[in-house]
Amino acid sequence: MPEFIDDDTFGSYFEEFAHTAWRLESRRGYGSDRTSEKYQRWLTTGQATDEGERPWCVNVRAQTGEGKRFERVRVADDPPTEEQRYLLAAAATNNAAGEDIRYLWRADADKLALPALDFWLFDSHHALVLHFDDADDYLGAELVDEAARIVEFCQIRDAAWHHAVRRDEFAGRVASLT
């Protein structure tokens, strides 16, 4: 079992990075979403709650206001799972705060040999690999700073980012499937 960092240390990476915080999300869903009131409301109404004043968005605005970038690529199934559709709807709030969330079909991620892994990469120097159990519940984050693994994460980032499409374009593609 990897050694996990504490939550305060995890949170500090999102305030202390110098240039770029980048994430790959490869899961089909997250346990924390399934049990949330926001997700249940979305299932009922089809509308994601605008939570632009939550701490995450406040920090994204502050960091991007300093010229830093928050970016992520989400891998989605075809058709997307309910959880992936929820995250697609909720991503509009993150994008409005300054985060650039893009999407990549799972078949394309497989062609690129992207790993089934969730991680944050900070300034191409440190990574936090997110670990989950079989029920998609978050277990903790492992700090990775070994040069060889960071190079691998940078290669994954470059391949995923090059082929991913912006959230709004992807949302249009998903809407055309239904």
N, C-alpha and C positions, 0 to 999 in steps of 0.2 A: 504494500500500500504506500503510495507517495506521501510525502510530508506536506500538509496543507498549511498555508499561511492564515493568520487570523483575519477577521473581517475588517478591522481598522486598517491593517496593512493593505489588504485588497483595495479598499476604498481610496487610499492615498495615491495609488497609481494613476487614478483618473484626474487627479489634481496636480500631480507633480511631473507629468510627462512634458517634454520640451516641444515636440512637433506633431506627432501622430499617435493616436490610439486606434488600432485596427482590430476587428474581430471577424472570425469565421464561426458561423452557426450552422451545424450540420444535422441537428436532431430533428425528428419529425414532430416533436412537441416537448413541452416542459411541464413537469408536475406542478410547479408553482403557478403556472397559468391556469391549468385545469381546475385548481381549487380556489381560484380568485373570484371575487365578486365581479370584477370587471369582465372577466371571461364569460361568466354566467349571464351577465347583462348583454354582452355581445351576442351570445347564442340566442337570446330571446329577441333582441331588437335589431341585430345586424349592424349596430352602430358602435364604434369604438369611442370611449370617453376621451375627451380632450383633457389631458393632464399636463399641460404645458408648464404648470407651476410646481410640479413635483421636483424634489431635489436633483434627480438625474438631469432633467431638462434645464434647470437653473444652472447647473454646472456646465453642461454642454454649451449653453449660451455664453457663459463666462469664458470658457476655454477657447471657443471659436472666435469670440470677440478679441482675444489676444493673438489671433492668427493661427491657432492650433487646429488640427483636423481630427474629427471623430468619424470613422468610417467602419462599415461592416458589410459582409456578404452573407446572405442567408441562402442556404441550399433548400430548394423546395421540390416536393414530389409533383408528379403530373398524373392526376390532379392533386393540388395541394391538400394536405390534411386540414381538418377543422382548425387545429392549433396554428398551422401555418397561415391560414386565411385570417385568423384573428390577429396574428403578429403583423401581417401585411396591412390590415386596417389600422392597427395601433401605431404603425411606423410613421404615419402621416404627422403625428405629434412630434416624434423624434426628429423627423426631417425639418419641421418648422422651427425647431430649436437650434438647428444647425448641423445635425448629424446626417451623414450621407449613407443611407442604407440602400444596398443594391441586392439583386437576386440572381440566382443561377439555378437552372433546372438540375435536378439530381443526375439525370442521364448525362448532362454536359460535365458535371463535377466528376462523374465516374470516368468519362473519357479523358479528363485532365488528371486522373489518378489522385484527386484530392482525398485526404483522409477523412474518415468519419470521426471528426474531432471538433471540439469547441475550444477556442482559445482567444485571448487578447494579446496583441503584440504592441509593445510600446517603444517608439523611436528606433525600431529595428535592433534593440539591445536587450530587452527583457520580454518574457512572455508569461502569461498566467494561463495554464491549461486547466480548464474547468472539468471536473469529474462529476459523473452522474451514476445513479444506480439503474437497475433494469426497469424501474417504474418512472424513470426520467426525473427523479428527485435529485437536486443539487447536493453533492457531498462536500465539496470544497475546491479550493484553487491551489494548484501546485506552481510555485515560482520556478521558471526555467531561465537560466542565463548562460548555459554552456554554448560557446560560439557555434559549434556544428549544428546543434538543434535550432538555434536562432536563424542560421542561414537557411535551414529547411523551412522554417516558418515564413521567412521572407519570400522564398520561392513559391510557397503555397499562396501567400498573399498576392504576389505578382500575377500568378496564373489566374486565380479567382477574380481579382479585380479587373483584369483585362477582358474577361469574358462575361462579367456580370452586367446586368442592365439596371438602370435607375428604378426606384420603387414605383413611381407613377407609371412608367412604361410597362413594368411587369404587372401592375394592378390591372391595366387595360387588357393585357394578354389573358390574365386569369378571368376577368369578367367575360371575355369572349368565349371562354370554355363552357360557361354555364348557360 
